[in-house]
Amino acid sequence: MRSTFLLLAPALLVAAGTAGTASAQTATVPSVLADGTLLDISAEGRTTRVPDIATIRAGVMTQGQTAAAALAENASRMARVLAALKQAGVAPRDIRTANVSLSPQYRYADGQAPVVTGYQASNSVAIRFRDVAKSGTILDTLVAQGANQIDGPSLSLDQPDAALDEARISAVKIATARAQLYAKAAGMSVVRIVSITEGGANDGGSPQPMVFMARAKAADSTAISAGETAVSVTLAVRFLLK
C-alpha cells in the first residue's frame, strides 16, 4: 500500500493560449482546486465464496501407423467419452472442444535423417461441472470410456457479481479508515472522497491445482473438494484533507 500527500496552492490556475500564423490552439483550463491536502490510498477488499463451477479438460490421445488410423481410433474413443458425458447429465452448452491435433512421430539416429514411425492424434474438451461434488465420479467414468488425458480443475463462481460488490464495499471502508488514521496523525480531518479508481479484481476464478489419483478399489472415486476461493477488488481512493 502506498500513500501520497499532495499540497495544493490556494491560487487559481489559469491556462494560457498560444496562437500561430495559420491556426490558434487554446489549452484546457484545469478545474479550480480548494486549498487542502490530497491523500491517495490503495486498498484491497476481500471476501470468500465456495466455488460452484469446476472446469476440467478431458481428452483422448491415440497413436497409429498412419494418420488415418490414429484419427479413426481417436474419433471412436472420443465418441464414447462424449456419450458418457451426455449420459452423466452434462449439458451440451457445458462441453466445448479445447484442442484437436495430429502430429507425426519420429525416430532419430545419429547421422541419419529422422524417420516417421507413426502418428499421434489428440482431441480434448473443456467441461464445466455445475455440481462440483459429482465431477470426480464423472471423471472416473470418462477414464473408463477411454479418456487418457485429464487436466484441471479450474474452480470458479458462476455468478461472482454479488461477491465482487461485497469486496468493493470492503475496500472503500478500509481506504476510509486508513485516510482517517493519516488525517488524525497529521492533525487534520477527512473532508470528502475526491475520486475512486478500480485497479483490478479477482472474481474467484483462479486455477486450482488438480489432484487426480488412481484408486486401488473400484468402489472408490476421484475426490475433488471445492474449498473456498477468494474474491478481491483493489481500489485507489483519493481523499481531500483539511
NUDRENZA-608380 format. One record per residue: residue in three letters; residue number from 1; x, y, z of N, C-alpha, C in turn. Coordinates in steps of 0.05 Angstrom, whole numbers, plus 5000, padded with zeros to 4 digits. Layout:
N
['ALA',NUM,[X,Y,Z],[X,Y,Z],[X,Y,Z]]
...
END
This chain:
242
['MET',1,[5017,4976,5000],[5000,5000,5000],[5018,5025,5000]]
['ARG',2,[5012,5044,4982],[5027,5068,4980],[5009,5092,4985]]
['SER',3,[5016,5110,5002],[5001,5134,5008],[5017,5158,5000]]
['THR',4,[5004,5177,4986],[5018,5201,4976],[5003,5226,4984]]
['PHE',5,[5018,5245,4996],[5008,5271,5003],[5014,5291,4982]]
['LEU',6,[4995,5307,4973],[5000,5328,4954],[4989,5354,4965]]
['LEU',7,[5007,5374,4968],[4999,5400,4978],[4990,5417,4954]]
['LEU',8,[4967,5430,4957],[4955,5446,4935],[4957,5476,4942]]
['ALA',9,[4965,5492,4923],[4965,5521,4927],[4937,5532,4925]]
['PRO',10,[4930,5552,4941],[4903,5563,4942],[4897,5580,4917]]
['ALA',11,[4917,5589,4903],[4912,5607,4880],[4899,5592,4857]]
['LEU',12,[4885,5607,4840],[4872,5596,4816],[4894,5590,4795]]
['LEU',13,[4889,5568,4780],[4907,5561,4758],[4895,5569,4732]]
['VAL',14,[4910,5585,4716],[4900,5595,4691],[4917,5584,4668]]
['ALA',15,[4905,5575,4647],[4920,5564,4624],[4921,5586,4603]]
['ALA',16,[4944,5589,4591],[4947,5609,4570],[4944,5596,4543]]
['GLY',17,[4933,5611,4524],[4930,5601,4497],[4954,5610,4480]]
['THR',18,[4960,5595,4459],[4982,5603,4441],[4970,5604,4413]]
['ALA',19,[4980,5623,4398],[4969,5627,4371],[4991,5625,4351]]
['GLY',20,[4986,5614,4328],[5005,5612,4306],[4996,5628,4283]]
['THR',21,[5012,5629,4261],[5004,5645,4238],[4981,5632,4223]]
['ALA',22,[4980,5605,4223],[4959,5591,4208],[4935,5584,4225]]
['SER',23,[4939,5578,4252],[4917,5570,4269],[4924,5577,4298]]
['ALA',24,[4903,5577,4314],[4907,5582,4343],[4898,5558,4359]]
['GLN',25,[4912,5552,4380],[4907,5529,4397],[4905,5538,4426]]
['THR',26,[4883,5532,4439],[4879,5540,4467],[4880,5516,4485]]
['ALA',27,[4896,5518,4507],[4899,5496,4526],[4874,5495,4543]]
['THR',28,[4868,5471,4553],[4845,5467,4571],[4851,5479,4598]]
['VAL',29,[4831,5493,4609],[4834,5505,4635],[4827,5485,4656]]
['PRO',30,[4846,5477,4674],[4840,5457,4694],[4820,5467,4715]]
['SER',31,[4807,5449,4729],[4788,5456,4749],[4802,5470,4772]]
['VAL',32,[4787,5488,4785],[4798,5502,4808],[4797,5483,4832]]
['LEU',33,[4819,5480,4846],[4820,5462,4869],[4821,5478,4895]]
['ALA',34,[4805,5469,4914],[4805,5482,4940],[4831,5478,4955]]
['ASP',35,[4838,5497,4972],[4862,5494,4988],[4859,5470,5007]]
['GLY',36,[4878,5452,5006],[4877,5428,5023],[4899,5409,5016]]
['THR',37,[4897,5385,5026],[4917,5365,5022],[4904,5340,5010]]
['LEU',38,[4915,5330,4988],[4904,5305,4976],[4919,5281,4987]]
['LEU',39,[4904,5261,4993],[4916,5236,5004],[4906,5213,4986]]
['ASP',40,[4925,5198,4974],[4918,5175,4958],[4922,5149,4974]]
['ILE',41,[4901,5133,4975],[4902,5108,4989],[4896,5085,4970]]
['SER',42,[4912,5063,4971],[4906,5039,4956],[4897,5018,4976]]
['ALA',43,[4874,5006,4971],[4863,4987,4990],[4851,4963,4975]]
['GLU',44,[4854,4939,4986],[4843,4915,4974],[4820,4905,4992]]
['GLY',45,[4797,4901,4981],[4775,4888,4995],[4772,4859,4987]]
['ARG',46,[4768,4842,5006],[4766,4813,5001],[4742,4800,5014]]
['THR',47,[4733,4779,5001],[4712,4762,5012],[4717,4734,5002]]
['THR',48,[4703,4715,5013],[4707,4687,5004],[4680,4674,4996]]
['ARG',49,[4681,4656,4978],[4658,4641,4970],[4666,4612,4964]]
['VAL',50,[4647,4594,4965],[4652,4566,4957],[4647,4564,4927]]
['PRO',51,[4667,4556,4912],[4664,4553,4883],[4641,4535,4875]]
['ASP',52,[4626,4542,4855],[4603,4525,4847],[4606,4516,4818]]
['ILE',53,[4629,4522,4805],[4635,4513,4778],[4663,4501,4777]]
['ALA',54,[4666,4477,4766],[4692,4465,4761],[4695,4460,4731]]
['THR',55,[4717,4471,4720],[4723,4467,4691],[4747,4449,4689]]
['ILE',56,[4743,4427,4674],[4764,4407,4672],[4767,4400,4642]]
['ARG',57,[4792,4396,4634],[4797,4387,4606],[4801,4357,4607]]
['ALA',58,[4787,4343,4590],[4789,4314,4588],[4792,4307,4558]]
['GLY',59,[4809,4288,4552],[4812,4281,4524],[4824,4254,4519]]
['VAL',60,[4829,4249,4494],[4839,4223,4485],[4864,4227,4467]]
['MET',61,[4885,4212,4473],[4908,4213,4456],[4912,4184,4445]]
['THR',62,[4915,4182,4419],[4918,4156,4406],[4941,4157,4386]]
['GLN',63,[4952,4133,4380],[4974,4131,4361],[4967,4110,4340]]
['GLY',64,[4977,4114,4316],[4973,4094,4294],[4996,4095,4274]]
['GLN',65,[4997,4074,4258],[5018,4073,4237],[5014,4095,4216]]
['THR',66,[4989,4102,4211],[4982,4123,4192],[4966,4144,4205]]
['ALA',67,[4965,4168,4192],[4949,4189,4203],[4919,4181,4205]]
['ALA',68,[4909,4168,4184],[4881,4160,4184],[4875,4140,4207]]
['ALA',69,[4893,4122,4212],[4889,4102,4233],[4888,4116,4261]]
['ALA',70,[4906,4135,4265],[4907,4149,4291],[4882,4165,4295]]
['LEU',71,[4873,4178,4273],[4848,4195,4275],[4823,4177,4279]]
['ALA',72,[4822,4155,4265],[4799,4137,4268],[4796,4126,4296]]
['GLU',73,[4819,4117,4307],[4818,4107,4335],[4811,4129,4354]]
['ASN',74,[4822,4153,4349],[4816,4175,4367],[4786,4182,4366]]
['ALA',75,[4775,4183,4342],[4747,4191,4339],[4729,4170,4353]]
['SER',76,[4736,4145,4351],[4719,4124,4363],[4719,4127,4394]]
['ARG',77,[4743,4131,4405],[4744,4133,4434],[4732,4159,4444]]
['MET',78,[4736,4181,4429],[4725,4206,4437],[4694,4206,4436]]
['ALA',79,[4683,4191,4417],[4654,4188,4416],[4643,4175,4441]]
['ARG',80,[4658,4155,4452],[4649,4143,4477],[4651,4162,4500]]
['VAL',81,[4672,4179,4500],[4675,4199,4522],[4652,4219,4521]]
['LEU',82,[4645,4229,4498],[4623,4248,4495],[4596,4235,4503]]
['ALA',83,[4593,4210,4495],[4568,4196,4502],[4566,4193,4533]]
['ALA',84,[4589,4188,4546],[4589,4185,4575],[4582,4211,4588]]
['LEU',85,[4592,4233,4577],[4585,4259,4589],[4555,4265,4586]]
['LYS',86,[4544,4259,4563],[4515,4263,4559],[4499,4246,4578]]
['GLN',87,[4507,4221,4581],[4493,4203,4599],[4495,4212,4628]]
['ALA',88,[4517,4225,4635],[4520,4235,4662],[4505,4260,4668]]
['GLY',89,[4492,4271,4647],[4475,4295,4651],[4489,4321,4646]]
['VAL',90,[4513,4321,4634],[4527,4346,4628],[4514,4358,4603]]
['ALA',91,[4505,4383,4605],[4491,4397,4584],[4510,4402,4560]]
['PRO',92,[4500,4402,4536],[4518,4408,4512],[4531,4435,4514]]
['ARG',93,[4518,4455,4526],[4530,4482,4529],[4554,4482,4547]]
['ASP',94,[4557,4461,4564],[4579,4460,4582],[4602,4442,4572]]
['ILE',95,[4601,4435,4546],[4622,4419,4534],[4633,4434,4510]]
['ARG',96,[4658,4441,4510],[4670,4456,4488],[4696,4443,4479]]
['THR',97,[4699,4440,4453],[4724,4429,4443],[4747,4448,4450]]
['ALA',98,[4768,4437,4462],[4791,4453,4471],[4815,4450,4453]]
['ASN',99,[4819,4426,4441],[4842,4423,4424],[4839,4398,4407]]
['VAL',100,[4847,4400,4382],[4849,4377,4364],[4876,4378,4350]]
['SER',101,[4891,4357,4351],[4917,4358,4338],[4925,4331,4327]]
['LEU',102,[4942,4332,4306],[4953,4308,4294],[4982,4313,4287]]
['SER',103,[5000,4296,4295],[5028,4302,4290],[5043,4276,4285]]
['PRO',104,[5063,4276,4268],[5079,4252,4263],[5098,4247,4286]]
['GLN',105,[5105,4222,4289],[5124,4213,4309],[5149,4204,4294]]
['TYR',106,[5173,4212,4304],[5198,4207,4290],[5216,4189,4307]]
['ARG',107,[5234,4175,4292],[5256,4160,4304],[5281,4174,4295]]
['TYR',108,[5298,4181,4315],[5323,4196,4309],[5347,4177,4313]]
['ALA',109,[5366,4180,4294],[5391,4165,4296],[5414,4183,4288]]
['ASP',110,[5437,4179,4300],[5460,4196,4294],[5467,4194,4264]]
['GLY',111,[5470,4217,4252],[5479,4218,4224],[5458,4210,4204]]
['GLN',112,[5434,4207,4212],[5412,4199,4194],[5389,4218,4196]]
['ALA',113,[5375,4221,4174],[5351,4237,4174],[5329,4225,4192]]
['PRO',114,[5312,4241,4205],[5291,4230,4221],[5272,4213,4204]]
['VAL',115,[5262,4191,4216],[5244,4172,4202],[5217,4173,4216]]
['VAL',116,[5196,4177,4200],[5169,4176,4212],[5161,4148,4219]]
['THR',117,[5154,4144,4244],[5147,4117,4254],[5117,4114,4258]]
['GLY',118,[5102,4136,4258],[5073,4135,4262],[5062,4162,4267]]
['TYR',119,[5037,4163,4276],[5024,4189,4280],[5009,4188,4307]]
['GLN',120,[5007,4212,4319],[4994,4215,4344],[4971,4235,4341]]
['ALA',121,[4947,4227,4349],[4923,4244,4348],[4914,4250,4376]]
['SER',122,[4905,4275,4380],[4895,4284,4406],[4870,4300,4403]]
['ASN',123,[4851,4296,4420],[4826,4311,4420],[4817,4314,4449]]
['SER',124,[4813,4339,4457],[4805,4344,4485],[4782,4364,4485]]
['VAL',125,[4766,4363,4506],[4743,4381,4510],[4745,4394,4538]]
['ALA',126,[4736,4418,4540],[4734,4432,4566],[4706,4428,4576]]
['ILE',127,[4703,4417,4600],[4677,4410,4611],[4672,4427,4636]]
['ARG',128,[4649,4439,4637],[4641,4454,4661],[4622,4437,4677]]
['PHE',129,[4629,4432,4702],[4613,4416,4720],[4599,4436,4739]]
['ARG',130,[4572,4436,4739],[4557,4454,4756],[4551,4441,4783]]
['ASP',131,[4558,4416,4786],[4557,4403,4812],[4585,4392,4818]]
['VAL',132,[4601,4409,4832],[4629,4403,4836],[4633,4376,4850]]
['ALA',133,[4615,4369,4868],[4618,4344,4883],[4616,4320,4866]]
['LYS',134,[4602,4322,4843],[4599,4299,4825],[4621,4297,4804]]
['SER',135,[4637,4317,4801],[4656,4318,4779],[4677,4296,4781]]
['GLY',136,[4685,4288,4805],[4705,4267,4808],[4694,4240,4797]]
['THR',137,[4669,4234,4804],[4656,4209,4795],[4654,4209,4765]]
['ILE',138,[4647,4231,4753],[4645,4233,4724],[4672,4229,4711]]
['LEU',139,[4693,4240,4723],[4720,4236,4712],[4727,4207,4711]]
['ASP',140,[4721,4192,4732],[4726,4164,4733],[4712,4149,4710]]
['THR',141,[4687,4158,4704],[4672,4146,4682],[4685,4152,4656]]
['LEU',142,[4695,4177,4652],[4709,4184,4627],[4733,4167,4623]]
['VAL',143,[4749,4163,4644],[4773,4146,4641],[4765,4118,4633]]
['ALA',144,[4744,4107,4645],[4735,4080,4638],[4726,4079,4609]]
['GLN',145,[4717,4101,4597],[4708,4102,4569],[4730,4109,4550]]
['GLY',146,[4755,4112,4559],[4777,4117,4541],[4792,4143,4543]]
['ALA',147,[4783,4161,4561],[4798,4186,4564],[4824,4180,4578]]
['ASN',148,[4846,4190,4567],[4872,4185,4579],[4887,4211,4584]]
['GLN',149,[4874,4234,4582],[4885,4260,4588],[4866,4275,4606]]
['ILE',150,[4875,4283,4629],[4858,4298,4648],[4874,4322,4658]]
['ASP',151,[4862,4345,4657],[4876,4370,4665],[4856,4388,4679]]
['GLY',152,[4863,4398,4703],[4845,4415,4718],[4844,4406,4747]]
['PRO',153,[4823,4414,4762],[4802,4432,4753],[4809,4461,4757]]
['SER',154,[4795,4479,4743],[4795,4507,4749],[4769,4513,4763]]
['LEU',155,[4770,4520,4788],[4746,4525,4804],[4738,4555,4804]]
['SER',156,[4713,4561,4800],[4704,4588,4797],[4676,4592,4807]]
['LEU',157,[4666,4616,4806],[4639,4623,4814],[4622,4628,4789]]
['ASP',158,[4598,4617,4788],[4581,4620,4765],[4572,4649,4763]]
['GLN',159,[4565,4662,4785],[4556,4689,4786],[4571,4704,4808]]
['PRO',160,[4594,4716,4801],[4610,4729,4821],[4604,4758,4828]]
['ASP',161,[4583,4770,4814],[4578,4798,4817],[4573,4807,4846]]
['ALA',162,[4556,4792,4860],[4549,4799,4888],[4574,4798,4905]]
['ALA',163,[4591,4778,4902],[4616,4776,4917],[4635,4799,4911]]
['LEU',164,[4637,4806,4885],[4654,4829,4877],[4644,4855,4890]]
['ASP',165,[4618,4859,4890],[4607,4884,4903],[4613,4884,4932]]
['GLU',166,[4612,4861,4945],[4618,4860,4974],[4648,4867,4978]]
['ALA',167,[4665,4858,4960],[4694,4865,4962],[4698,4894,4958]]
['ARG',168,[4683,4906,4939],[4686,4935,4934],[4678,4952,4958]]
['ILE',169,[4656,4944,4971],[4647,4958,4995],[4669,4956,5017]]
['SER',170,[4680,4932,5020],[4701,4928,5039],[4725,4945,5033]]
['ALA',171,[4733,4948,5008],[4756,4964,5000],[4752,4993,5007]]
['VAL',172,[4728,5003,5002],[4722,5032,5008],[4724,5036,5038]]
['LYS',173,[4713,5018,5054],[4714,5020,5083],[4743,5020,5093]]
['ILE',174,[4759,5002,5082],[4787,5001,5090],[4802,5027,5083]]
['ALA',175,[4797,5037,5058],[4810,5061,5050],[4802,5085,5067]]
['THR',176,[4777,5086,5074],[4767,5108,5091],[4779,5108,5118]]
['ALA',177,[4781,5083,5130],[4793,5081,5157],[4822,5089,5156]]
['ARG',178,[4837,5082,5135],[4865,5090,5134],[4868,5120,5130]]
['ALA',179,[4850,5131,5114],[4851,5160,5109],[4846,5175,5136]]
['GLN',180,[4827,5166,5151],[4821,5179,5177],[4845,5176,5196]]
['LEU',181,[4859,5153,5194],[4882,5149,5211],[4904,5169,5204]]
['TYR',182,[4910,5172,5178],[4930,5191,5169],[4923,5219,5176]]
['ALA',183,[4897,5226,5172],[4888,5253,5177],[4891,5260,5207]]
['LYS',184,[4884,5241,5224],[4887,5246,5253],[4916,5249,5261]]
['ALA',185,[4934,5233,5249],[4962,5235,5255],[4974,5261,5246]]
['ALA',186,[4962,5273,5225],[4972,5298,5214],[4957,5322,5226]]
['GLY',187,[4939,5317,5245],[4924,5339,5257],[4903,5351,5238]]
['MET',188,[4893,5335,5220],[4873,5344,5200],[4849,5326,5201]]
['SER',189,[4830,5331,5183],[4806,5314,5182],[4800,5309,5152]]
['VAL',190,[4785,5287,5148],[4777,5279,5121],[4753,5296,5113]]
['VAL',191,[4755,5310,5091],[4732,5326,5081],[4714,5309,5064]]
['ARG',192,[4725,5296,5044],[4709,5280,5026],[4727,5263,5008]]
['ILE',193,[4714,5245,4994],[4729,5229,4973],[4728,5245,4947]]
['VAL',194,[4752,5248,4935],[4754,5262,4910],[4750,5244,4886]]
['SER',195,[4761,5220,4887],[4758,5201,4865],[4763,5172,4875]]
['ILE',196,[4751,5153,4860],[4755,5125,4865],[4761,5112,4838]]
['THR',197,[4783,5097,4837],[4791,5083,4813],[4795,5053,4820]]
['GLU',198,[4781,5036,4804],[4785,5007,4809],[4809,4998,4793]]
['GLY',199,[4828,4987,4808],[4853,4979,4796],[4855,4950,4787]]
['GLY',200,[4837,4934,4796],[4838,4905,4788],[4819,4889,4806]]
['ALA',201,[4811,4866,4796],[4793,4849,4810],[4798,4820,4805]]
['ASN',202,[4794,4803,4824],[4796,4774,4821],[4768,4762,4827]]
['ASP',203,[4755,4751,4807],[4727,4742,4810],[4726,4714,4821]]
['GLY',204,[4747,4704,4832],[4747,4677,4844],[4752,4655,4825]]
['GLY',205,[4762,4662,4801],[4767,4642,4780],[4796,4633,4777]]
['SER',206,[4812,4637,4798],[4840,4629,4796],[4842,4599,4794]]
['PRO',207,[4859,4589,4776],[4863,4560,4773],[4871,4547,4799]]
['GLN',208,[4860,4523,4804],[4866,4508,4828],[4882,4483,4820]]
['PRO',209,[4901,4474,4836],[4916,4450,4830],[4898,4426,4828]]
['MET',210,[4904,4408,4810],[4888,4384,4806],[4900,4361,4822]]
['VAL',211,[4883,4346,4836],[4892,4322,4850],[4876,4299,4838]]
['PHE',212,[4889,4284,4821],[4876,4262,4807],[4891,4236,4813]]
['MET',213,[4879,4218,4828],[4894,4195,4838],[4880,4169,4828]]
['ALA',214,[4896,4150,4819],[4885,4124,4813],[4878,4110,4839]]
['ARG',215,[4855,4097,4840],[4846,4084,4864],[4851,4053,4863]]
['ALA',216,[4857,4042,4885],[4862,4013,4886],[4836,3998,4885]]
['LYS',217,[4814,4009,4896],[4789,3996,4896],[4770,4009,4876]]
['ALA',218,[4755,3992,4862],[4737,4002,4842],[4715,4018,4854]]
['ALA',219,[4708,4013,4880],[4686,4027,4893],[4693,4056,4899]]
['ASP',220,[4719,4062,4901],[4728,4089,4907],[4727,4106,4882]]
['SER',221,[4723,4132,4885],[4723,4150,4863],[4741,4174,4868]]
['THR',222,[4749,4188,4847],[4766,4211,4850],[4751,4233,4865]]
['ALA',223,[4765,4243,4886],[4752,4264,4902],[4762,4291,4894]]
['ILE',224,[4744,4310,4890],[4751,4338,4885],[4736,4355,4905]]
['SER',225,[4751,4370,4921],[4740,4387,4942],[4740,4416,4933]]
['ALA',226,[4717,4429,4935],[4715,4457,4925],[4730,4476,4944]]
['GLY',227,[4729,4471,4970],[4742,4490,4988],[4730,4518,4986]]
['GLU',228,[4746,4539,4990],[4738,4566,4987],[4756,4581,4967]]
['THR',229,[4745,4600,4953],[4761,4616,4935],[4758,4646,4943]]
['ALA',230,[4780,4661,4940],[4780,4689,4948],[4770,4706,4925]]
['VAL',231,[4753,4725,4931],[4744,4746,4912],[4755,4772,4922]]
['SER',232,[4769,4787,4906],[4781,4812,4915],[4779,4834,4894]]
['VAL',233,[4780,4859,4904],[4779,4883,4887],[4799,4902,4899]]
['THR',234,[4816,4915,4882],[4835,4935,4891],[4826,4962,4881]]
['LEU',235,[4824,4982,4900],[4815,5009,4893],[4837,5029,4900]]
['ALA',236,[4839,5050,4884],[4855,5073,4890],[4836,5096,4897]]
['VAL',237,[4836,5105,4921],[4817,5125,4931],[4832,5150,4938]]
['ARG',238,[4823,5173,4928],[4836,5199,4934],[4817,5215,4952]]
['PHE',239,[4829,5224,4975],[4814,5239,4995],[4824,5268,4996]]
['LEU',240,[4806,5286,5004],[4814,5314,5009],[4814,5318,5039]]
['LEU',241,[4837,5326,5050],[4841,5331,5078],[4843,5361,5083]]
['LYS',242,[4833,5370,5106],[4837,5397,5115],[4843,5397,5145]]
END
